[in-house]
Protein backbone atom coordinates (compact mmCIF):
# COMPACT_ATOMS: atom_id res chain seq x y z
CA UNK A 1 0.00 0.00 0.00
CA UNK A 2 1.29 3.47 -0.89
CA UNK A 3 0.75 6.26 1.65
CA UNK A 4 0.16 9.72 0.23
CA UNK A 5 1.96 12.12 2.58
CA UNK A 6 1.39 15.22 0.49
CA UNK A 7 -1.79 16.32 2.28
CA UNK A 8 -2.24 14.00 5.28
CA UNK A 9 -1.51 15.70 8.63
CA UNK A 10 1.32 14.16 10.61
CA UNK A 11 0.19 12.17 13.67
CA UNK A 12 0.91 13.41 17.15
CA UNK A 13 4.56 13.08 18.08
CA UNK A 14 5.71 12.47 14.51
CA UNK A 15 7.95 15.55 14.41
CA UNK A 16 9.88 14.40 17.48
CA UNK A 17 10.03 10.83 16.12
CA UNK A 18 11.51 11.80 12.74
CA UNK A 19 13.98 14.25 14.32
CA UNK A 20 15.20 11.52 16.68
CA UNK A 21 15.42 9.01 13.82
CA UNK A 22 17.57 11.37 11.76
CA UNK A 23 19.83 11.95 14.74
CA UNK A 24 20.23 8.20 15.32
CA UNK A 25 21.09 7.59 11.65
CA UNK A 26 23.72 10.36 11.69
CA UNK A 27 25.16 9.05 14.94
CA UNK A 28 25.40 5.53 13.52
CA UNK A 29 27.05 6.82 10.35
CA UNK A 30 29.58 8.80 12.34
CA UNK A 31 30.38 5.89 14.66
CA UNK A 32 31.03 3.69 11.63
CA UNK A 33 33.28 6.34 10.08
CA UNK A 34 35.17 6.83 13.34
CA UNK A 35 35.82 3.11 13.56
CA UNK A 36 37.06 3.03 9.96
CA UNK A 37 39.16 6.14 10.54
CA UNK A 38 40.81 4.53 13.57
CA UNK A 39 41.76 1.53 11.41
CA UNK A 40 43.27 3.78 8.73
CA UNK A 41 45.32 5.65 11.34
CA UNK A 42 46.54 2.37 12.82
CA UNK A 43 47.53 1.22 9.34
CA UNK A 44 49.35 4.46 8.53
CA UNK A 45 51.15 4.48 11.87
CA UNK A 46 52.24 0.85 11.46
CA UNK A 47 53.51 1.51 7.92
CA UNK A 48 55.56 4.43 9.22
CA UNK A 49 56.91 2.37 12.11
CA UNK A 50 57.92 -0.49 9.82
CA UNK A 51 59.75 1.87 7.46
CA UNK A 52 61.58 3.48 10.38
CA UNK A 53 62.56 0.08 11.77
CA UNK A 54 63.86 -1.12 8.40
CA UNK A 55 65.84 2.06 7.84
CA UNK A 56 67.40 1.87 11.29
CA UNK A 57 68.06 -1.86 11.45
CA UNK A 58 68.45 -3.04 7.86
CA UNK A 59 69.97 -0.02 6.15
CA UNK A 60 67.06 0.88 3.91
CA UNK A 61 67.74 4.23 2.27
CA UNK A 62 65.55 7.29 1.72
CA UNK A 63 64.65 6.22 -1.83
CA UNK A 64 62.70 3.25 -0.48
CA UNK A 65 59.75 5.63 -0.03
CA UNK A 66 59.62 6.20 -3.79
CA UNK A 67 59.66 2.45 -4.44
CA UNK A 68 56.92 1.76 -1.89
CA UNK A 69 54.81 4.54 -3.39
CA UNK A 70 55.20 3.22 -6.93
CA UNK A 71 54.41 -0.38 -5.95
CA UNK A 72 51.38 0.51 -3.83
CA UNK A 73 49.91 2.94 -6.38
CA UNK A 74 50.29 0.25 -9.02
CA UNK A 75 48.41 -2.22 -6.80
CA UNK A 76 45.82 0.27 -5.50
CA UNK A 77 45.45 2.91 -8.24
CA UNK A 78 42.32 4.41 -6.70
CA UNK A 79 43.96 5.23 -3.37
CA UNK A 80 45.68 8.60 -3.14
CA UNK A 81 47.04 7.69 0.29
CA UNK A 82 50.08 6.01 -1.26
CA UNK A 83 51.69 9.12 -2.68
CA UNK A 84 55.34 9.77 -1.86
CA UNK A 85 54.53 12.70 0.42
CA UNK A 86 51.83 10.78 2.26
CA UNK A 87 54.12 7.84 2.97
CA UNK A 88 56.66 10.32 4.33
CA UNK A 89 53.90 11.62 6.59
CA UNK A 90 53.24 8.05 7.80
CA UNK A 91 56.90 7.73 8.70
CA UNK A 92 56.83 11.05 10.52
CA UNK A 93 53.60 10.03 12.28
CA UNK A 94 55.28 6.99 13.80
CA UNK A 95 58.36 9.05 14.62
CA UNK A 96 56.58 11.79 16.58
CA UNK A 97 53.92 9.58 18.19
CA UNK A 98 55.85 6.61 19.62
CA UNK A 99 53.82 3.66 20.86
CA UNK A 100 53.51 4.64 24.51
CA UNK A 101 49.89 3.56 24.17
CA UNK A 102 47.78 2.43 21.20
CA UNK A 103 47.00 5.22 18.74
CA UNK A 104 43.27 4.50 18.99
CA UNK A 105 43.33 5.33 22.71
CA UNK A 106 44.92 8.74 22.17
CA UNK A 107 43.24 11.95 21.09
CA UNK A 108 45.07 11.87 17.76
CA UNK A 109 43.40 8.53 17.03
CA UNK A 110 40.02 10.27 16.84
CA UNK A 111 41.07 12.78 14.20
CA UNK A 112 40.93 12.51 10.39
CA UNK A 113 44.26 12.02 8.67
CA UNK A 114 44.33 15.59 7.37
CA UNK A 115 44.23 16.88 10.97
CA UNK A 116 47.08 14.55 11.89
CA UNK A 117 49.20 15.86 9.01
CA UNK A 118 48.56 19.43 10.21
CA UNK A 119 49.71 18.53 13.72
CA UNK A 120 52.86 16.89 12.33
CA UNK A 121 53.73 19.74 9.98
CA UNK A 122 52.86 22.75 12.14
CA UNK A 123 54.01 21.78 15.64
CA UNK A 124 57.48 21.02 16.96
CA UNK A 125 56.95 19.28 20.30
CA UNK A 126 54.99 16.28 21.55
CA UNK A 127 53.28 18.40 24.22
CA UNK A 128 51.98 20.84 21.60
CA UNK A 129 50.76 18.08 19.30
CA UNK A 130 48.94 16.26 22.08
CA UNK A 131 47.39 19.48 23.44
CA UNK A 132 46.02 20.61 20.07
CA UNK A 133 44.86 17.08 19.20
CA UNK A 134 42.84 16.94 22.43
CA UNK A 135 41.40 20.42 21.83
CA UNK A 136 40.42 19.51 18.25
CA UNK A 137 38.48 16.48 19.48
CA UNK A 138 36.99 18.32 22.46
CA UNK A 139 35.76 21.26 20.37
CA UNK A 140 35.00 19.43 17.11
CA UNK A 141 37.34 21.58 15.04
CA UNK A 142 37.57 21.31 11.28
CA UNK A 143 41.06 21.15 9.81
CA UNK A 144 40.85 24.85 8.88
CA UNK A 145 39.92 25.71 12.47
CA UNK A 146 42.82 23.63 13.79
CA UNK A 147 45.24 25.43 11.48
CA UNK A 148 43.86 28.81 12.57
CA UNK A 149 44.17 28.04 16.28
CA UNK A 150 47.75 26.84 15.83
CA UNK A 151 48.63 29.91 13.79
CA UNK A 152 47.16 32.26 16.41
CA UNK A 153 48.85 30.32 19.25
CA UNK A 154 45.72 29.33 21.17
CA UNK A 155 47.70 27.32 23.70
CA UNK A 156 49.68 30.35 24.75
CA UNK A 157 46.54 32.47 24.92
CA UNK A 158 44.69 29.97 27.12
CA UNK A 159 47.62 28.73 29.11
CA UNK A 160 49.36 25.42 28.65
CA UNK A 161 47.38 23.39 31.17
CA UNK A 162 46.80 19.90 29.77
CA UNK A 163 43.41 19.21 28.27
CA UNK A 164 41.76 15.93 29.28
CA UNK A 165 40.81 13.86 26.27
CA UNK A 166 37.19 12.77 26.48
CA UNK A 167 36.45 9.41 24.87
CA UNK A 168 32.74 10.18 24.50
CA UNK A 169 31.33 10.56 21.00
CA UNK A 170 31.52 14.20 20.00
CA UNK A 171 28.54 15.97 18.44
CA UNK A 172 27.60 14.54 15.06
CA UNK A 173 26.92 18.04 13.75
CA UNK A 174 30.34 19.40 14.69
CA UNK A 175 32.74 20.56 11.98
CA UNK A 176 35.04 17.66 12.84
CA UNK A 177 32.24 15.14 12.41
CA UNK A 178 31.16 16.61 9.09
CA UNK A 179 34.73 16.54 7.80
CA UNK A 180 35.31 13.00 9.03
CA UNK A 181 32.36 11.51 7.16
CA UNK A 182 33.73 12.94 3.90
CA UNK A 183 37.33 11.87 4.43
CA UNK A 184 38.51 10.16 1.24
CA UNK A 185 41.45 8.56 3.05
CA UNK A 186 38.91 6.52 5.01
CA UNK A 187 36.51 5.65 2.20
CA UNK A 188 39.22 4.56 -0.23
CA UNK A 189 40.19 1.82 2.24
CA UNK A 190 36.62 0.53 2.63
CA UNK A 191 36.88 -0.69 -0.98
CA UNK A 192 33.42 -2.22 -1.58
CA UNK A 193 33.04 -4.51 -4.59
CA UNK A 194 31.25 -1.92 -6.68
CA UNK A 195 34.15 0.51 -6.29
CA UNK A 196 36.59 -2.18 -7.36
CA UNK A 197 34.47 -2.90 -10.43
CA UNK A 198 34.27 0.79 -11.28
CA UNK A 199 38.03 1.20 -11.03
CA UNK A 200 38.51 -1.88 -13.21
CA UNK A 201 36.24 -0.39 -15.87
CA UNK A 202 38.08 2.90 -15.67
CA UNK A 203 41.44 1.15 -15.99
CA UNK A 204 40.32 -0.71 -19.13
CA UNK A 205 38.96 2.48 -20.69
CA UNK A 206 42.16 4.40 -19.98
CA UNK A 207 44.16 1.53 -21.51
CA UNK A 208 42.11 1.87 -24.69
CA UNK A 209 42.39 5.65 -24.78
CA UNK A 210 46.15 5.47 -24.31
CA UNK A 211 46.54 2.92 -27.09
CA UNK A 212 44.22 4.84 -29.41
CA UNK A 213 46.06 8.13 -29.01
CA UNK A 214 49.34 6.45 -29.85
CA UNK A 215 47.83 4.54 -32.77
CA UNK A 216 46.31 7.64 -34.36
CA UNK A 217 49.75 8.45 -35.72
CA UNK A 218 49.56 12.17 -35.06
CA UNK A 219 52.97 12.66 -33.48
CA UNK A 220 51.66 11.95 -29.98
CA UNK A 221 54.27 10.77 -27.47
CA UNK A 222 53.20 9.19 -24.18
CA UNK A 223 54.49 11.08 -21.12
CA UNK A 224 52.79 9.39 -18.19
CA UNK A 225 49.75 7.81 -16.60
CA UNK A 226 48.52 9.12 -13.27
CA UNK A 227 51.16 11.77 -13.88
CA UNK A 228 52.11 13.37 -10.57
CA UNK A 229 52.19 17.15 -10.15
CA UNK A 230 53.07 18.72 -6.79
CA UNK A 231 51.76 22.21 -6.06
CA UNK A 232 52.17 23.88 -2.68
CA UNK A 233 52.88 20.57 -0.97
CA UNK A 234 49.75 18.91 -2.38
CA UNK A 235 49.88 16.16 -4.98
CA UNK A 236 47.63 15.88 -8.03
CA UNK A 237 47.47 13.07 -10.58
CA UNK A 238 46.57 13.55 -14.25
CA UNK A 239 44.95 10.47 -15.83
CA UNK A 240 47.01 10.63 -19.02
CA UNK A 241 49.60 13.11 -20.23
CA UNK A 242 50.86 13.19 -23.81
CA UNK A 243 53.20 15.44 -25.75
CA UNK A 244 52.63 16.47 -29.35
CA UNK A 245 56.12 16.44 -30.80
CA UNK A 246 55.31 18.58 -33.84
CA UNK A 247 53.34 21.30 -32.10
CA UNK A 248 55.52 21.04 -28.98
CA UNK A 249 52.58 21.07 -26.60
CA UNK A 250 51.29 18.88 -23.78
CA UNK A 251 47.87 17.23 -24.05
CA UNK A 252 46.02 16.41 -20.83
CA UNK A 253 43.38 13.65 -20.99
CA UNK A 254 40.93 13.05 -18.14
CA UNK A 255 38.33 10.26 -18.02
CA UNK A 256 35.29 10.31 -15.75
CA UNK A 257 33.27 7.13 -15.30
CA UNK A 258 29.66 8.27 -14.94
CA UNK A 259 27.70 11.38 -15.84
CA UNK A 260 29.28 14.70 -16.64
CA UNK A 261 29.40 17.02 -13.62
CA UNK A 262 30.13 20.76 -13.76
CA UNK A 263 33.07 20.24 -11.39
CA UNK A 264 34.78 18.17 -14.11
CA UNK A 265 35.29 21.32 -16.16
CA UNK A 266 37.00 22.98 -13.23
CA UNK A 267 39.22 19.97 -12.66
CA UNK A 268 40.39 19.60 -16.25
CA UNK A 269 40.99 23.35 -16.42
CA UNK A 270 43.03 23.18 -13.23
CA UNK A 271 45.12 20.27 -14.51
CA UNK A 272 45.80 22.06 -17.80
CA UNK A 273 46.87 25.15 -15.84
CA UNK A 274 49.10 23.05 -13.56
CA UNK A 275 50.83 21.39 -16.50
CA UNK A 276 51.29 24.84 -18.02
CA UNK A 277 52.75 26.22 -14.81
CA UNK A 278 54.74 23.27 -13.47
CA UNK A 279 55.72 21.14 -16.48
CA UNK A 280 55.68 23.25 -19.65
CA UNK A 281 58.70 25.34 -20.57
CA UNK A 282 57.13 28.58 -21.84
CA UNK A 283 60.22 29.37 -23.88
CA UNK A 284 59.95 26.11 -25.81
CA UNK A 285 56.44 24.73 -25.60
CA UNK A 286 53.08 25.88 -26.92
CA UNK A 287 50.11 26.20 -24.55
CA UNK A 288 48.78 22.99 -23.05
CA UNK A 289 45.41 21.64 -24.22
CA UNK A 290 43.09 19.06 -22.70
CA UNK A 291 40.39 16.52 -23.48
CA UNK A 292 37.71 15.59 -20.97
CA UNK A 293 35.81 12.34 -21.58
CA UNK A 294 32.75 11.14 -19.65
CA UNK A 295 31.04 7.77 -20.05
CA UNK A 296 27.48 9.08 -19.61
CA UNK A 297 25.65 11.98 -21.19
CA UNK A 298 24.05 14.77 -19.23
CA UNK A 299 23.42 17.31 -21.95
CA UNK A 300 21.38 19.78 -19.90
CA UNK A 301 24.01 20.00 -17.18
CA UNK A 302 26.71 20.20 -19.80
CA UNK A 303 25.00 23.14 -21.48
CA UNK A 304 24.78 25.04 -18.21
CA UNK A 305 28.38 24.21 -17.30
CA UNK A 306 29.67 25.49 -20.61
CA UNK A 307 27.52 28.63 -20.39
CA UNK A 308 28.86 29.37 -16.91
CA UNK A 309 32.53 28.82 -17.68
CA UNK A 310 34.99 31.40 -18.95
CA UNK A 311 35.38 31.06 -22.70
CA UNK A 312 38.97 29.70 -22.76
CA UNK A 313 37.73 26.63 -20.92
CA UNK A 314 34.11 26.65 -22.07
CA UNK A 315 34.85 26.21 -25.75
CA UNK A 316 38.11 24.53 -24.88
CA UNK A 317 41.72 25.28 -24.69
CA UNK A 318 41.57 24.04 -28.26
CA UNK A 319 40.17 27.50 -28.96
CA UNK A 320 42.76 29.82 -30.42
CA UNK A 321 44.43 27.03 -32.37
CA UNK A 322 44.51 27.18 -36.14
CA UNK A 323 42.46 24.64 -38.13
CA UNK A 324 45.69 22.85 -39.05
CA UNK A 325 46.70 22.60 -35.39
CA UNK A 326 43.29 21.29 -34.44
CA UNK A 327 43.39 18.69 -37.20
CA UNK A 328 46.78 17.45 -35.98
CA UNK A 329 45.45 16.86 -32.47
CA UNK A 330 43.19 13.93 -31.54
CA UNK A 331 39.49 14.59 -31.92
CA UNK A 332 37.38 13.92 -28.83
CA UNK A 333 34.88 12.33 -31.20
CA UNK A 334 37.42 9.69 -32.15
CA UNK A 335 37.97 8.89 -28.48
CA UNK A 336 34.21 8.88 -27.88
CA UNK A 337 33.84 6.05 -30.38
CA UNK A 338 36.55 4.08 -28.57
CA UNK A 339 34.83 4.53 -25.20
CA UNK A 340 31.44 3.53 -26.61
CA UNK A 341 32.93 0.41 -28.18
CA UNK A 342 34.67 -0.58 -24.94
CA UNK A 343 31.57 0.04 -22.82
CA UNK A 344 29.50 -2.17 -25.12
CA UNK A 345 32.17 -4.85 -24.90
CA UNK A 346 32.10 -4.71 -21.09
CA UNK A 347 28.36 -5.30 -21.01
CA UNK A 348 25.49 -3.75 -19.04
CA UNK A 349 27.52 -3.03 -15.90
CA UNK A 350 29.12 -0.10 -17.67
CA UNK A 351 27.37 3.14 -18.52
CA UNK A 352 25.61 3.32 -21.89
CA UNK A 353 26.40 6.42 -23.90
CA UNK A 354 29.59 8.44 -23.65
CA UNK A 355 29.86 12.17 -23.62
CA UNK A 356 32.86 14.13 -24.74
CA UNK A 357 33.94 17.67 -24.11
CA UNK A 358 36.98 19.20 -25.77
CA UNK A 359 38.70 21.60 -23.39
Residue, then its C-alpha position, 0 to 999 in steps of 0.5 A: x500500500x502506498x501512503x500519500x503524505x502530500x496532504x495528510x496531517x502528521x500524527x501526534x509526536x511524529x515531528x519528534x520521532x523523525x527528528x530523533x530518527x535522523x539523529x540516530x542515523x547520523x550518529x550511527x554513520x559517524x560511529x562507523x566512520x570513526x571506527x574506519x578512521x581509527x583503522x586507517x590511522x593504525x595502518x598508517x602508523x604501522x607503515x611508518x613504524x615499519x619503514x623506520x625500523x627497516x631504515x634503522x636496522x636493515x639499512x634501507x635508504x631514503x629512496x625506499x619511499x619512492x619504491x613503496x609509493x610506486x608499488x602501492x599505487x600500481x596495486x591500489x590505483x584508486x587510493x591517493x594515500x600512497x603518494x610519496x609525500x603521504x608515505x613520508x607523513x606516515x613515517x613522521x607520524x610513527x616518529x613523533x607519536x611513539x607507541x607509549x599507548x595504542x594510537x586509537x586510545x589517544x586523542x590523535x586517534x580520533x582525528x581525520x588524517x588531514x588533521x594529523x598531518x597538520x599537527x605533524x607539519x605545524x608543531x614542533x613538540x609532543x606536548x603541543x601536538x597532544x594538546x592541540x589534538x585533544x582540543x580539536x576532538x573536544x571542540x570538534x574543530x575542522x582542519x581549517x579551524x585547527x590550522x587557525x588556532x595553531x597559527x594564532x597560538x591558542x595554547x599560549x593564549x589559554x595557558x598550557x594546562x593539559x586538556x583531558x581527552x574525552x572518549x565520548x562521542x563528539x557531536x555529530x553536527x560538529x565541523x570535525x564530524x562533518x569533515x570525518x564523514x567525507x574523508x577520502x582517506x577513510x573511504x578509499x580503504x573501505x573498498x566495496x566490490x562496486x568501487x573495485x568494479x568501477x576502477x577496473x572499468x576505468x582502468x580498461x577504458x584508460x588503456x584503450x584511450x592510451x593505445x588509441x592516441x598512440x595509434x592515431x599516428x599524429x605525433x603523440x608521445x606518451x608522457x605518463x599515466x597518473x602523472x604526478x604534479x606537486x603544487x604547494x605541498x599537495x599532490x595531483x594526478x593527471x589520468x594521461x599526459x601526452x606530448x605532441x612532438x610537432x606542435x611542442x605542446x602537452x595534451x592532458x586527458x581526463x576520463x570520468x566514469x559516470x555522468x558529466x558534472x560541472x566540477x569536471x570542467x574545473x578539474x580539467x581546467x586546473x590540470x591544464x593550468x598546472x601542466x602549463x605552470x609546473x611542467x611546460x617550458x614557456x620558452x619552448x612549448x606551446x600552450x597545453x590543451x586538454x580533453x575531458x571524456x565522460x562515459x554518460x551523457x548529461x546534456x542539460x548539465x553540460x549546457x549550463x556548465x559550458x555557459x557558466x565557464x569562462x570562454x577559454x575553458x568553455x569552448x576549450x583550450x583548443x580555442x585559439x588554435x589554427x584549423x591545421x593545429x586542431x586537425x593534428x590533435x586527436x578529436x574527442x569524437x574519435x575517443x568517444x567512439x573508442x569509449x562507446x565500443x569498450x563500454x559495449x564490450x564490457x556489457x550492461x555493468x558499464x554506462x551506456x552512452x559516452x559524452x565528450x567535451x573538448x577543453 
